[in-house]
Amino acid sequence: MRLFLGIISILFHAPISYGKEYQEAGASRDIVYYNGNITVAGVERFKSEISNGATTLVITSGGGDEIASLDMAEEIQRRDMTVVVRGYCMSGCANAVFIAAKKRILLDGAVIGLHGSAIANRDSYLHLGEPPPAQIIQSSQRYESLYESQGISIRLLQCASINIGQTTKFVEVPNPLTGEKARGWISRRSLWAPSDRALRRFGLTLERVGSWPETDTQRDNFLASAGLKISAGVVWGEGSDCR
């Protein structure tokens, strides 16, 4: 496994996304395509596109707004949709949208990327003996309901924070998304990209068309072709066995 040493990143309350910043949704018969960041407006467009009875979502997303991601996930679950990942599904896409599918398919070379979540942030507040903000509690409850109903262990999200090395030490620095000062947690890595086998440890069922990036060359090619700028590196593969 390639090591990224001496680098830290800050995990803020605000959502983090990776990859292309544009957002679009479109439909073709029973398939809906979603590319880019998950936003409130994007999810509203998605809901409109699937109103004709679409059964499959093909998505490429670096994540985005956590609440919008949960809204999208709950709609996918309600409609028993299939989710097909083309390229990558990270952050809110991985935490919620991918989880919500009745059937999960990963195309050749597709990568799931996990980092922080309301669950991890809630746990960090509790570890410090502080009451979590109401929004974090509400989002955590939605995650727990989603995961329980899908038969997937919520430990997946907790394990993600362990693998990226999220600590419970608060720091105050300018939020790169807003420029305002914010409290955040130190994280040694930006993402955990679990293998298919690692995801299955937590109860996920999935199908792979092709292969997952096994070698450093394949992983470098994936990051370059996807245009991903990941400042503190990626933990690839099995990660910590934190079931």
C-alpha positions, 0 to 999 in steps of 0.5 A: 500500500502506498503511504502518504506521510506527514500530511494532514487535512481538515474535516469541517462540518461543511460537506466535502466533494471531489472531482468535477464541480458541475452538476447535471441530471438527465434521463433516457427511458428507464435510466437517469444519469447524474454527473457532478456534485450533489446539490439541493437543486440537483436532487430536485432535478433528479426527482423530476427526471425519475417521476416517469418511472425510471428504475436505474441511476447511473452516477458519477459524483464526488459528493456534495451536500450531506442533507441533499445526499440523504434526500436523494438516497431516501428517494432511491430507496423508496423506489427500489432503484438500481445504482450504477457507479461509473468512474467514482462515487464519493463522500455523500454519494458513497455514504448514502446514495450507493447504500440506498440502492436495491441493486448496486453495480460498479463498472470497470475501474469504478471507485467508492470513496469514503471519509467523514459523515454526520455519524463520525462527527456526532461520535467525536462530539460525544467523545469530547463530552459535548452535545452534537449540534441538532443538524448532526443528530438529525442527519445521524438518525437518518443514516442509522435508519437508512443503514438498518433498513438496508441491512448494512452496518453503520460501522462502515461510516465509523470505519471510514473515519478510522481509516482516514485518521480523523481525530477528536482534536478540534482546530480553528482555521479558515474553512476552505469552502467559505473563508470563515473560521470554523472548528474542524477535526484533523484527518491524516488522509482525505479518503478511504477507497475500500475494495469490493471485498472490504465493502462486503464486510459491512453487509453490502451486496454489489456487482462489479463489471470488470475490476477494481484498481489493484496496483499503484499504476492503476490507481494513479491512472484512475486519479489522473483520468478522473481529474481528482485532486486529493490533498492528503492522499488515499487509503486504498483497499482493506483498511482497518478491520474495524467491524 
